[in-house]
Amino acid sequence: MKSGYKNRTRRSFLRNGMGLLALISLSGPARLFAGGKNKTTMKEGRIMKAAVVWFSQAGHTERNGKLIADTLKKEGLSVVLGDYRDFDRTKLATADLIIMGSPVYYYDVPRNFREWLGRIPGIEGVPVAAYVTFGGEGGNQHNAVCSLAELLQKKGGVLVAMDKFGNMSTYPPTWSMGYDKKVLAYRFLPDENTFAHVRSFAKLSLDNALGKKTISYEKELDFREAIKGTIAMWTGFKLFSGKYSVDKKTCIHCNKCVMKCPTGSIDIHSYSINKDTCIACMGCVNNCPVQAVNMTFMGKRLHGFFDFLKKNRIQIKEPV
């Protein structure tokens, strides 16, 4: 790509981005449209088995998923659980209640998780619940959880609950660009109130399933909903980022980056990362224990979430 064209592209991106940010700042929690009504009748029968499945890169969504599963077990249910990458989706066929969780990436449910949900077997009449996790103030999290619920409904699930849970941001460009305070303002999350909220969500999901009580939802008028998945989002990150690679001298071959990559974009043998297939989820950067993943944004080297926690002497609270 010629430098003149690339510079024009970047200037255009910045102009468009500023305009979009202005629109976002004017957008409020107005309802966009009525939607999310269940099209399937909940099946009859007892609620004895539950499946709790999530996608998690830095641990927040996983932590909540495990707490949901533990809460359901204490209510007497048999529960299968796990990250979707390790989960046998055929087990969904025998579940009487399904709860799915996702982080909000670039104002939406991540593409890799959406695609997996599109391939799960039909769950006609099964009560389902959806939750999302988001960092800091977040953005478009309500619409993101609506989108997750909609994906489950398309497979025949009957929505009984949905919720969203806040935590510290796990997005490396924020602190790597010098905006540490923006992240550290939420260093207390998750806390006991968060865990109480998660437990209440789990119990509500079960109670509504037992009582055959369903819910519907409405998306909010938020311009972040309109720009999610566009060049202003993760493709915009790629535009301002440099080459991706793994430092051969630093790498300890723990394979965490490979295991965390949801698109198989990392070849640890050649220490390379396929930028074309990468979705900028930051799983490799956040989880490398020796910071061997080389990824830059606007000329700044990115440092992972767990490295950020260590430098700031922060220990994430766990539910008890």
MARNU-793297 format. One record per residue (C-alpha): residue number from 1; x, y, z. Coordinates in nm, 3 decimals, always signed. Layout:
<rs>
  nr      xx      yy      zz
 NUM       X       Y       Z
...
</rs>
This chain:
<rs>
  nr      xx      yy      zz
   1  +0.000  +0.000  +0.000
   2  +0.139  +0.341  -0.093
   3  +0.209  +0.571  +0.200
   4  -0.003  +0.855  +0.060
   5  -0.308  +0.631  +0.030
   6  -0.247  +0.483  +0.373
   7  -0.223  +0.831  +0.530
   8  -0.543  +0.939  +0.356
   9  -0.714  +0.624  +0.482
  10  -0.605  +0.699  +0.836
  11  -0.715  +1.062  +0.813
  12  -1.052  +0.946  +0.679
  13  -1.081  +0.693  +0.961
  14  -1.008  +0.963  +1.219
  15  -1.262  +1.202  +1.070
  16  -1.527  +0.932  +1.055
  17  -1.434  +0.814  +1.404
  18  -1.469  +1.162  +1.550
  19  -1.808  +1.198  +1.386
  20  -1.919  +0.864  +1.521
  21  -1.795  +0.952  +1.868
  22  -1.997  +1.273  +1.853
  23  -2.305  +1.072  +1.763
  24  -2.234  +0.824  +2.038
  25  -2.207  +1.102  +2.295
  26  -2.554  +1.217  +2.196
  27  -2.705  +0.872  +2.206
  28  -2.894  +0.770  +2.516
  29  -3.083  +0.473  +2.650
  30  -3.384  +0.532  +2.424
  31  -3.543  +0.214  +2.296
  32  -3.476  +0.137  +1.932
  33  -3.748  -0.116  +1.866
  34  -3.957  -0.376  +2.038
  35  -3.813  -0.719  +1.979
  36  -3.682  -1.032  +2.133
  37  -4.013  -1.206  +2.175
  38  -3.998  -1.582  +2.206
  39  -4.131  -1.768  +1.906
  40  -4.120  -2.110  +2.068
  41  -4.323  -2.255  +2.354
  42  -4.121  -2.384  +2.647
  43  -4.114  -2.760  +2.661
  44  -4.273  -2.947  +2.949
  45  -4.082  -3.150  +3.203
  46  -3.867  -3.109  +3.510
  47  -3.556  -2.890  +3.521
  48  -3.283  -3.132  +3.629
  49  -2.984  -3.071  +3.401
  50  -2.820  -2.740  +3.313
  51  -2.545  -2.640  +3.072
  52  -2.338  -2.327  +3.139
  53  -2.113  -2.227  +2.850
  54  -1.898  -1.919  +2.798
  55  -1.626  -1.758  +2.591
  56  -1.357  -1.600  +2.809
  57  -1.008  -1.468  +2.738
  58  -0.900  -1.291  +3.059
  59  -1.117  -1.481  +3.308
  60  -1.406  -1.247  +3.394
  61  -1.673  -1.428  +3.191
  62  -1.538  -1.766  +3.302
  63  -1.546  -1.664  +3.669
  64  -1.911  -1.564  +3.640
  65  -1.994  -1.882  +3.449
  66  -1.842  -2.102  +3.718
  67  -2.028  -1.910  +3.988
  68  -2.355  -1.956  +3.798
  69  -2.286  -2.328  +3.766
  70  -2.201  -2.356  +4.138
  71  -2.523  -2.174  +4.229
  72  -2.731  -2.410  +4.016
  73  -2.558  -2.713  +4.167
  74  -2.650  -2.590  +4.514
  75  -3.011  -2.573  +4.392
  76  -2.991  -2.945  +4.315
  77  -2.922  -2.941  +3.941
  78  -2.671  -3.153  +3.753
  79  -2.450  -2.910  +3.559
  80  -2.209  -2.940  +3.267
  81  -1.994  -2.634  +3.209
  82  -1.697  -2.494  +3.023
  83  -1.549  -2.260  +2.767
  84  -1.713  -2.321  +2.431
  85  -1.378  -2.428  +2.282
  86  -1.363  -2.724  +2.519
  87  -1.735  -2.793  +2.540
  88  -1.906  -3.086  +2.369
  89  -2.202  -2.910  +2.210
  90  -2.392  -3.237  +2.176
  91  -2.446  -3.215  +2.554
  92  -2.679  -2.921  +2.494
  93  -2.935  -3.169  +2.360
  94  -2.989  -3.317  +2.706
  95  -2.995  -2.987  +2.900
  96  -3.318  -2.862  +3.059
  97  -3.170  -2.513  +3.107
  98  -2.892  -2.345  +2.907
  99  -2.700  -2.035  +3.016
 100  -2.449  -1.870  +2.781
 101  -2.197  -1.598  +2.863
 102  -1.978  -1.371  +2.651
 103  -1.755  -1.068  +2.691
 104  -1.847  -0.756  +2.498
 105  -1.579  -0.701  +2.232
 106  -1.597  -0.394  +2.013
 107  -1.956  -0.334  +2.128
 108  -2.076  -0.682  +2.033
 109  -2.065  -1.055  +2.098
 110  -1.733  -1.172  +1.943
 111  -1.760  -1.310  +1.592
 112  -1.601  -1.645  +1.681
 113  -1.860  -1.710  +1.954
 114  -2.147  -1.602  +1.729
 115  -2.029  -1.846  +1.464
 116  -2.006  -2.132  +1.715
 117  -2.356  -2.061  +1.840
 118  -2.477  -2.075  +1.482
 119  -2.348  -2.433  +1.461
 120  -2.494  -2.574  +1.782
 121  -2.777  -2.828  +1.747
 122  -3.137  -2.713  +1.778
 123  -3.256  -2.646  +2.134
 124  -3.626  -2.622  +2.058
 125  -3.829  -2.528  +2.365
 126  -3.534  -2.528  +2.608
 127  -3.529  -2.235  +2.854
 128  -3.219  -2.022  +2.795
 129  -3.049  -1.729  +2.966
 130  -2.775  -1.494  +2.846
 131  -2.517  -1.279  +3.021
 132  -2.231  -1.055  +2.911
 133  -1.933  -0.903  +3.089
 134  -1.787  -0.562  +3.009
 135  -1.497  -0.348  +3.126
 136  -1.518  -0.010  +3.296
 137  -1.809  +0.200  +3.177
 138  -1.857  -0.038  +2.887
 139  -2.044  +0.044  +2.571
 140  -2.347  -0.109  +2.403
 141  -2.354  -0.393  +2.657
 142  -2.733  -0.398  +2.670
 143  -2.758  -0.451  +2.296
 144  -2.479  -0.708  +2.310
 145  -2.666  -0.925  +2.559
 146  -2.979  -0.883  +2.346
 147  -2.780  -1.012  +2.048
 148  -2.661  -1.313  +2.249
 149  -3.018  -1.386  +2.355
 150  -3.131  -1.357  +1.995
 151  -2.872  -1.611  +1.882
 152  -3.009  -1.859  +2.135
 153  -3.367  -1.787  +2.031
 154  -3.280  -1.854  +1.667
 155  -3.183  -2.206  +1.772
 156  -3.522  -2.255  +1.936
 157  -3.435  -2.150  +2.290
 158  -3.695  -1.978  +2.507
 159  -3.551  -1.676  +2.688
 160  -3.608  -1.668  +3.064
 161  -3.337  -1.423  +3.181
 162  -3.055  -1.197  +3.067
 163  -2.809  -0.972  +3.249
 164  -2.475  -0.792  +3.229
 165  -2.185  -0.771  +3.477
 166  -1.912  -0.508  +3.499
 167  -1.543  -0.560  +3.574
 168  -1.203  -0.406  +3.503
 169  -1.124  -0.348  +3.139
 170  -0.896  -0.608  +2.983
 171  -0.822  -0.406  +2.667
 172  -0.442  -0.355  +2.644
 173  -0.444  -0.042  +2.421
 174  -0.607  +0.154  +2.706
 175  -0.322  +0.130  +2.956
 176  -0.053  +0.084  +2.692
 177  -0.147  +0.426  +2.552
 178  -0.114  +0.581  +2.898
 179  -0.476  +0.577  +3.014
 180  -0.411  +0.372  +3.326
 181  -0.642  +0.579  +3.546
 182  -0.938  +0.498  +3.323
 183  -0.887  +0.128  +3.395
 184  -0.779  +0.162  +3.759
 185  -1.101  +0.346  +3.843
 186  -1.264  +0.001  +3.833
 187  -0.987  -0.194  +4.007
 188  -1.235  -0.297  +4.280
 189  -1.440  -0.502  +4.032
 190  -1.553  -0.771  +4.054
 191  -1.654  -0.739  +4.420
 192  -1.902  -0.908  +4.654
 193  -2.187  -0.708  +4.502
 194  -2.091  -0.843  +4.161
 195  -2.097  -1.200  +4.287
 196  -2.430  -1.148  +4.463
 197  -2.565  -1.013  +4.134
 198  -2.438  -1.320  +3.946
 199  -2.591  -1.559  +4.200
 200  -2.925  -1.375  +4.178
 201  -2.914  -1.404  +3.799
 202  -2.855  -1.779  +3.823
 203  -3.144  -1.825  +4.064
 204  -3.374  -1.604  +3.856
 205  -3.290  -1.809  +3.545
 206  -3.384  -2.128  +3.729
 207  -3.696  -1.985  +3.896
 208  -3.828  -1.850  +3.566
 209  -3.760  -2.182  +3.394
 210  -3.941  -2.371  +3.669
 211  -4.232  -2.128  +3.661
 212  -4.247  -2.125  +3.279
 213  -4.196  -1.749  +3.292
 214  -4.042  -1.599  +2.980
 215  -3.909  -1.253  +2.900
 216  -3.869  -1.034  +2.593
 217  -3.638  -0.738  +2.535
 218  -3.591  -0.417  +2.341
 219  -3.264  -0.292  +2.202
 220  -3.151  +0.060  +2.286
 221  -3.094  +0.345  +2.045
 222  -2.715  +0.360  +2.059
 223  -2.496  +0.451  +1.763
 224  -2.241  +0.200  +1.885
 225  -2.492  -0.060  +1.772
 226  -2.472  +0.084  +1.421
 227  -2.092  +0.085  +1.400
 228  -2.012  -0.249  +1.563
 229  -1.823  -0.471  +1.323
 230  -1.736  -0.179  +1.092
 231  -1.400  -0.020  +1.011
 232  -1.449  +0.201  +1.314
 233  -1.416  -0.103  +1.537
 234  -1.169  -0.393  +1.539
 235  -1.080  -0.334  +1.173
 236  -0.989  +0.019  +1.282
 237  -0.755  -0.131  +1.541
 238  -0.580  -0.325  +1.266
 239  -0.541  -0.012  +1.058
 240  -0.340  +0.156  +1.334
 241  -0.149  -0.151  +1.451
 242  +0.188  -0.277  +1.332
 243  +0.307  -0.626  +1.249
 244  +0.213  -0.909  +1.484
 245  +0.466  -1.171  +1.589
 246  +0.599  -1.379  +1.876
 247  +0.947  -1.297  +2.009
 248  +1.152  -1.611  +1.953
 249  +1.407  -1.521  +2.223
 250  +1.143  -1.451  +2.489
 251  +0.890  -1.725  +2.412
 252  +0.891  -2.019  +2.657
 253  +0.662  -2.238  +2.441
 254  +0.386  -2.262  +2.700
 255  +0.135  -2.248  +2.411
 256  -0.106  -2.024  +2.604
 257  -0.131  -1.786  +2.311
 258  -0.216  -2.073  +2.076
 259  -0.478  -2.215  +2.314
 260  -0.638  -1.875  +2.368
 261  -0.651  -1.774  +2.002
 262  -1.009  -1.839  +1.884
 263  -0.921  -1.819  +1.515
 264  -0.606  -2.034  +1.501
 265  -0.403  -1.735  +1.385
 266  -0.084  -1.816  +1.577
 267  +0.186  -2.052  +1.446
 268  +0.423  -2.093  +1.737
 269  +0.671  -2.293  +1.525
 270  +0.733  -1.996  +1.296
 271  +0.661  -1.741  +1.572
 272  +0.410  -1.575  +1.343
 273  +0.059  -1.434  +1.378
 274  -0.175  -1.412  +1.080
 275  -0.299  -1.054  +1.090
 276  -0.565  -1.125  +0.827
 277  -0.746  -1.384  +1.040
 278  -0.675  -1.222  +1.377
 279  -0.985  -1.059  +1.531
 280  -0.785  -0.846  +1.780
 281  -0.938  -1.014  +2.086
 282  -0.611  -0.964  +2.277
 283  -0.619  -1.315  +2.421
 284  -0.256  -1.378  +2.321
 285  -0.129  -1.046  +2.456
 286  -0.322  -1.075  +2.782
 287  -0.227  -1.434  +2.864
 288  +0.139  -1.459  +2.764
 289  +0.326  -1.499  +3.097
 290  +0.650  -1.349  +2.957
 291  +0.503  -1.083  +2.725
 292  +0.651  -1.248  +2.417
 293  +0.367  -1.141  +2.186
 294  +0.471  -0.840  +1.982
 295  +0.170  -0.626  +1.898
 296  +0.168  -0.249  +1.863
 297  -0.104  +0.015  +1.838
 298  -0.020  +0.363  +1.707
 299  +0.346  +0.284  +1.767
 300  +0.299  +0.172  +2.127
 301  +0.390  -0.180  +2.237
 302  +0.092  -0.351  +2.400
 303  +0.123  -0.507  +2.744
 304  -0.115  -0.775  +2.867
 305  -0.382  -0.764  +3.135
 306  -0.206  -0.991  +3.382
 307  +0.115  -0.794  +3.339
 308  -0.087  -0.478  +3.411
 309  -0.233  -0.636  +3.726
 310  +0.111  -0.737  +3.847
 311  +0.262  -0.392  +3.793
 312  -0.026  -0.231  +3.983
 313  -0.031  -0.497  +4.256
 314  -0.389  -0.591  +4.190
 315  -0.535  -0.930  +4.271
 316  -0.874  -1.006  +4.121
 317  -1.124  -1.104  +4.387
 318  -1.270  -1.454  +4.366
 319  -1.615  -1.557  +4.492
 320  -1.625  -1.755  +4.816
</rs>
